[in-house]
Structure formats: C-alpha cells, structure tokens
Amino acid sequence: MRLKSGILTLSEYQFLPGYCLLLADPMVGQLNELDWGSRQIFLQDLALVSEGVQAVTNAKRTNLAIYGNVDPFLHAHVWPRFEDEPPSRATLPPLMFPEGFRLEEEHKFSMDKHGELMQQLRDYLTERA
C-alpha cells in the first residue's frame, strides 16, 4: 500500500501475524538523510501503521524498529506482540526469535492465510491516512 512517506508491505514471513515493513520512497540510506518535514511524515506514517496493526490484529502492543544494517536503506519494521506468546519469546526482540521458527514454511505469506488481514489493514489506514 502506498502511504505519504513510502510503501507498506506485509513481510514475507508472518511469524507474528501482521508483521509489516514501511519502505521509504524516495529511497534514502537512513532517516537522517531526509529533510525535517519528510522525517516527520515518515514517522507519522510509522505511528499510523503501528496503530493499525495493533487494531486489526488485537495485539497488546507493537514493536517498532529501524535498523538498516543488513539492508542499507530506510525501512521500519512493525511487529504486533500478543498476550499469548510463549514465555521463551515474549520479551525477546522479534529478530532474536530462532531463525528456524521465523522462517518456517507455515509462516510464509499467502493470500489465502493473510489476505483478509491485509485488507483490514488497508481499510484501516485508508480511512485515517
């Protein structure tokens, strides 16, 4: 989905259903490369996405992260966090979950499994953007 600051996409692996990425457009290396107004728009979009993900997934909160260490362009991760997560993962940053769990075939995005969630998020954001 196109937002003011970039493109929002659900992640290829939905190990936390609703996990998405906000990709800055135009592409820059990091947040500090945007002018002040563009930074504000990116961060406002990020906050709106966080709100939307939490609303449509019934998550107890969302975790937000901007890294750029592996993929050196501005993008932000939005992970919903749920009340029923196992204690072994409940306090970990999502990228610290075991890779075998994160990349399980059952977590791979598919329209059959995640299409409705995608549409709910799109509707939520369209109404508020």
HELIX and SHEET records of a PDB file:
HELIX    1   1 LEU A   31  GLU A   33  5                                   3    
HELIX    2   2 TRP A   36  THR A   57  1                                  22    
HELIX    3   3 PRO A   87  ALA A   90  1                                   4    
HELIX    4   4 PRO A   94  MET A   96  5                                   3    
HELIX    5   5 GLU A   99  ARG A  102  1                                   4    
HELIX    6   6 GLU A  105  HIS A  107  5                                   3    
HELIX    7   7 MET A  111  ARG A  128  1                                  18    
SHEET    1   A 4 GLY A   6  LEU A  10  0                                        
SHEET    2   A 4 CYS A  20  ALA A  24 -1                                        
SHEET    3   A 4 HIS A  75  ARG A  81 -1                                        
SHEET    4   A 4 ARG A  61  ALA A  65 -1                                        
END                                                                             
